[in-house]
Amino acid sequence: MQPKCDAAKVIKMAMNVTSIQRVVGAFLLTMGLNTQAVGAKSNTGVIQAPQQFVSEHKGQFNGQKMNYDAIASETYLRDIDGEPTASIFSFAYIKQRTDTAKRPVTFVWNGGPGSASVWLHMSGLGPSFVEVPSDASHPGLPPYTPTTSTSSIMDVSDLVFIDPVGTGFSRAVGEHEGKEFWGLKEDAQSMAAFIRTWMTENNRWGSPIFILGESYGTTRAAYVANILQKEMNINLNGLIFVSQALDYQGSSPYIPDNLISYITYVPTMAATALYHGKVTPTPPEQAAFLQQARDFATNELLPGLFAGNQLAPAKRRHLVERLAYFTGLSEAYVEQANLRISARRFAKQLLRDSGETVGLLDARYIGDERDDTADSTKRDAASAAISAAFNSALQVYMRNQLNIDWTRPYLSPSDPNLRRHWRYRTKKDGSAWEPAYVNTAGELSEALRINPGLKVLVASGYYDLVTPFFDAEYTLNRHAIRSEQLSYTYYQGGHMMYVNSEAKNQLFGDIRQFINKQTVTE
């Protein structure tokens, strides 16, 4: 897998600058011989040409053999005068010798905010993945090596994995600062600008276009879809939401008076309690049990919480008994919690008798914390188990298979200043603005109206205590979104359901089917 170089293309790109030295520099960058941190100014004060690493590969995905190019590269975002403002790094996997008018391209990102694309990149969605135990046990000691993915969706779509500014290799450039891009609106605008620029530079305006986001990446995807279609006249074929997070009221179980979160989390708690053998009597079938949990939360618990201190004692007693049944917690604890069970407290309480906690990102995982008397979990058992494996495997993959030889640090976790400077405010400073839960469901609703053929695949894990599956239903079944534009799928996993190999194969199969259905061919 040797890097290849189109010298004519590189020189043509470099002619935008004013010196022959830059032409030579651009050529050396493409050959991987120049390790200067691109995006910083050179000694002459000129911003360097975008870095690019290109390699050729062969693979077999879902039974289909293909040759493809892996293009790991910077794309510069530019202001109205053409000056670079940011460098967005992406990993593109492009099938060779194909009709791009029929070949879809899917833009992929993770969430955070402040997450690089490492999770989906190393999930097996693309050509490589890191294998961790499907049963939610710890992956063990290093090394964590990447493995060729045969279940990748590259048989149906080219893929572009994107790292937002302040994550991965992506940075603000020149005199610009990262915080210019660190906000709900600012981030979405930069990602929309990246897609438009990438499509132009790679001649893909004629291709079917999809966006796949995970977690906060779905928050971003809804906003980006709106910007692309409303402001840039770029229609999309489909949106894929993995672990939906559009309206944060339904996924914010940390605010004491947020009654909605005490409803949306009940079915996920029920799935978790059933998985860990805490539901008595044991229901015969998971799907029916979870539907009962939905019905109880909506039709009984919600009116009870709304009633507050006017709730009749007999009714309150009934709610305590039923909530204890669905969550696997004791009636005494449910009574003490005043019928309000938050996710972090549930994660600590469910297995308290054994001194263990369950994971938040994936409640199948079990952790051991130092303080067994704490009221809530302090560490996510799922994240603690798998994060190092994903990060390490990506580093090995970038260096040894993508031939990325660069001194710039790959930020995963993100720039430490990102979370501190992140802005959810969408109004200009100095203007009236009342803080509210983050919510981009309205942007999605408008995007679906602009493009009536656009559809959304909503993929949820049963054991996700961060973005619960019932919240996806609650959020997307309102905001005046037509039901025929939505498809829901569910998996035996958590936030990153693809760590379970069986769930991964199901997820990728559902995505593959969705892309095929939403791709218009003659």
Salt bridges, closest charged atoms under 4 A:
GLU56 OE2 - LYS4 NZ 3.41
ASP69 OD2 - LYS4 NZ 3.15
GLU74 OE2 - ARG408 NH1 3.44
ASP155 OD2 - ARG512 NE 2.92
ASP158 OD1 - ARG103 NE 2.86
ASP158 OD2 - ARG204 NH1 2.83
GLU175 OE2 - LYS41 NZ 3.07
GLU180 OE1 - HIS176 ND1 2.87
GLU186 OE2 - ARG423 NE 3.87
ASP187 OD2 - ARG220 NE 2.62
ASP247 OD2 - ARG478 NH2 2.59
GLU300 OE1 - LYS315 NZ 3.75
GLU300 OE1 - HIS318 NE2 2.67
GLU321 OE2 - ARG317 NE 3.41
GLU331 OE1 - ARG317 NH2 2.45
GLU335 OE2 - ARG316 NH2 2.83
ASP362 OD2 - ARG364 NH2 3.01
GLU369 OE1 - LYS348 NZ 3.13
ASP375 OD2 - ARG345 NH2 3.38
ASP405 OD1 - ARG399 NH2 3.51
ASP429 OD1 - ARG423 NH2 3.18
ASP429 OD1 - ARG425 NE 3.75
GLU446 OE2 - LYS230 NZ 3.24
ASP464 OD2 - HIS495 ND1 2.81
GLU473 OE2 - ARG294 NH2 2.90
GLU484 OE2 - ARG482 NH1 2.92
